[in-house]
Amino acid sequence: MKPFTVTIRDITAWTTMVRAKDAVHAEAVAWQLFQAGDRSEHFEEDSDTTVQVEEVAS
């Protein structure tokens, strides 16, 4: 597992660091964490939302 930062951005941005096997897995984990809280009130509809995944250099 490697560390990744994931930013979900719309009007506001939410960034988290997760450990995942690859970028696809990191994005999936971040979305699960994002949806677990009540963050939707700060974001527009999904079509305007962007996701950025970056592996953290060890």
PyMOL CGO cylinders between C-alpha atoms (Angstrom):
from pymol import cmd
from pymol.cgo import CYLINDER

trace = [
    CYLINDER, 0.00, 0.00, 0.00, 1.26, 3.47, -0.92, 0.3, 1, 1, 1, 1, 1, 1,
    CYLINDER, 1.26, 3.47, -0.92, 0.16, 6.90, 0.35, 0.3, 1, 1, 1, 1, 1, 1,
    CYLINDER, 0.16, 6.90, 0.35, -1.93, 9.05, -1.99, 0.3, 1, 1, 1, 1, 1, 1,
    CYLINDER, -1.93, 9.05, -1.99, -3.52, 12.47, -1.59, 0.3, 1, 1, 1, 1, 1, 1,
    CYLINDER, -3.52, 12.47, -1.59, -6.96, 12.81, -3.13, 0.3, 1, 1, 1, 1, 1, 1,
    CYLINDER, -6.96, 12.81, -3.13, -8.72, 16.14, -3.67, 0.3, 1, 1, 1, 1, 1, 1,
    CYLINDER, -8.72, 16.14, -3.67, -12.42, 16.30, -4.53, 0.3, 1, 1, 1, 1, 1, 1,
    CYLINDER, -12.42, 16.30, -4.53, -13.13, 19.82, -5.78, 0.3, 1, 1, 1, 1, 1, 1,
    CYLINDER, -13.13, 19.82, -5.78, -16.20, 21.79, -6.74, 0.3, 1, 1, 1, 1, 1, 1,
    CYLINDER, -16.20, 21.79, -6.74, -17.07, 25.18, -5.21, 0.3, 1, 1, 1, 1, 1, 1,
    CYLINDER, -17.07, 25.18, -5.21, -14.98, 24.07, -2.25, 0.3, 1, 1, 1, 1, 1, 1,
    CYLINDER, -14.98, 24.07, -2.25, -12.27, 21.44, -2.00, 0.3, 1, 1, 1, 1, 1, 1,
    CYLINDER, -12.27, 21.44, -2.00, -11.91, 18.45, 0.27, 0.3, 1, 1, 1, 1, 1, 1,
    CYLINDER, -11.91, 18.45, 0.27, -8.51, 16.74, 0.51, 0.3, 1, 1, 1, 1, 1, 1,
    CYLINDER, -8.51, 16.74, 0.51, -7.58, 13.57, 2.30, 0.3, 1, 1, 1, 1, 1, 1,
    CYLINDER, -7.58, 13.57, 2.30, -4.61, 11.22, 2.44, 0.3, 1, 1, 1, 1, 1, 1,
    CYLINDER, -4.61, 11.22, 2.44, -5.28, 7.50, 2.05, 0.3, 1, 1, 1, 1, 1, 1,
    CYLINDER, -5.28, 7.50, 2.05, -3.20, 4.37, 1.70, 0.3, 1, 1, 1, 1, 1, 1,
    CYLINDER, -3.20, 4.37, 1.70, -4.07, 2.35, -1.38, 0.3, 1, 1, 1, 1, 1, 1,
    CYLINDER, -4.07, 2.35, -1.38, -2.58, -0.12, -3.84, 0.3, 1, 1, 1, 1, 1, 1,
    CYLINDER, -2.58, -0.12, -3.84, -2.93, 2.28, -6.82, 0.3, 1, 1, 1, 1, 1, 1,
    CYLINDER, -2.93, 2.28, -6.82, -4.55, 5.55, -7.92, 0.3, 1, 1, 1, 1, 1, 1,
    CYLINDER, -4.55, 5.55, -7.92, -7.87, 3.90, -8.83, 0.3, 1, 1, 1, 1, 1, 1,
    CYLINDER, -7.87, 3.90, -8.83, -8.11, 2.29, -5.40, 0.3, 1, 1, 1, 1, 1, 1,
    CYLINDER, -8.11, 2.29, -5.40, -7.13, 5.60, -3.74, 0.3, 1, 1, 1, 1, 1, 1,
    CYLINDER, -7.13, 5.60, -3.74, -9.96, 7.43, -5.53, 0.3, 1, 1, 1, 1, 1, 1,
    CYLINDER, -9.96, 7.43, -5.53, -12.48, 4.75, -4.53, 0.3, 1, 1, 1, 1, 1, 1,
    CYLINDER, -12.48, 4.75, -4.53, -11.41, 4.92, -0.87, 0.3, 1, 1, 1, 1, 1, 1,
    CYLINDER, -11.41, 4.92, -0.87, -11.58, 8.73, -0.89, 0.3, 1, 1, 1, 1, 1, 1,
    CYLINDER, -11.58, 8.73, -0.89, -15.10, 8.72, -2.34, 0.3, 1, 1, 1, 1, 1, 1,
    CYLINDER, -15.10, 8.72, -2.34, -16.21, 6.30, 0.39, 0.3, 1, 1, 1, 1, 1, 1,
    CYLINDER, -16.21, 6.30, 0.39, -14.79, 8.62, 3.05, 0.3, 1, 1, 1, 1, 1, 1,
    CYLINDER, -14.79, 8.62, 3.05, -16.27, 11.69, 1.37, 0.3, 1, 1, 1, 1, 1, 1,
    CYLINDER, -16.27, 11.69, 1.37, -19.75, 10.18, 1.18, 0.3, 1, 1, 1, 1, 1, 1,
    CYLINDER, -19.75, 10.18, 1.18, -19.60, 8.89, 4.77, 0.3, 1, 1, 1, 1, 1, 1,
    CYLINDER, -19.60, 8.89, 4.77, -19.87, 12.48, 6.07, 0.3, 1, 1, 1, 1, 1, 1,
    CYLINDER, -19.87, 12.48, 6.07, -22.46, 15.11, 5.24, 0.3, 1, 1, 1, 1, 1, 1,
    CYLINDER, -22.46, 15.11, 5.24, -20.29, 17.05, 2.82, 0.3, 1, 1, 1, 1, 1, 1,
    CYLINDER, -20.29, 17.05, 2.82, -22.74, 17.19, -0.09, 0.3, 1, 1, 1, 1, 1, 1,
    CYLINDER, -22.74, 17.19, -0.09, -24.20, 20.53, 1.05, 0.3, 1, 1, 1, 1, 1, 1,
    CYLINDER, -24.20, 20.53, 1.05, -20.89, 22.20, 0.11, 0.3, 1, 1, 1, 1, 1, 1,
    CYLINDER, -20.89, 22.20, 0.11, -20.78, 20.74, -3.40, 0.3, 1, 1, 1, 1, 1, 1,
    CYLINDER, -20.78, 20.74, -3.40, -22.77, 21.26, -6.60, 0.3, 1, 1, 1, 1, 1, 1,
    CYLINDER, -22.77, 21.26, -6.60, -24.04, 18.41, -8.74, 0.3, 1, 1, 1, 1, 1, 1,
    CYLINDER, -24.04, 18.41, -8.74, -21.61, 15.58, -9.46, 0.3, 1, 1, 1, 1, 1, 1,
    CYLINDER, -21.61, 15.58, -9.46, -21.00, 16.61, -13.10, 0.3, 1, 1, 1, 1, 1, 1,
    CYLINDER, -21.00, 16.61, -13.10, -19.14, 19.74, -11.90, 0.3, 1, 1, 1, 1, 1, 1,
    CYLINDER, -19.14, 19.74, -11.90, -16.96, 17.86, -9.41, 0.3, 1, 1, 1, 1, 1, 1,
    CYLINDER, -16.96, 17.86, -9.41, -13.33, 17.00, -10.23, 0.3, 1, 1, 1, 1, 1, 1,
    CYLINDER, -13.33, 17.00, -10.23, -11.05, 14.49, -8.56, 0.3, 1, 1, 1, 1, 1, 1,
    CYLINDER, -11.05, 14.49, -8.56, -7.25, 14.71, -8.41, 0.3, 1, 1, 1, 1, 1, 1,
    CYLINDER, -7.25, 14.71, -8.41, -5.17, 11.78, -7.18, 0.3, 1, 1, 1, 1, 1, 1,
    CYLINDER, -5.17, 11.78, -7.18, -1.42, 12.08, -6.55, 0.3, 1, 1, 1, 1, 1, 1,
    CYLINDER, -1.42, 12.08, -6.55, 0.96, 9.49, -5.16, 0.3, 1, 1, 1, 1, 1, 1,
    CYLINDER, 0.96, 9.49, -5.16, 2.94, 10.86, -2.21, 0.3, 1, 1, 1, 1, 1, 1,
    CYLINDER, 2.94, 10.86, -2.21, 6.69, 10.47, -2.63, 0.3, 1, 1, 1, 1, 1, 1,
    CYLINDER, 6.69, 10.47, -2.63, 8.13, 8.24, 0.04, 0.3, 1, 1, 1, 1, 1, 1,
]
cmd.load_cgo(trace, "trace")
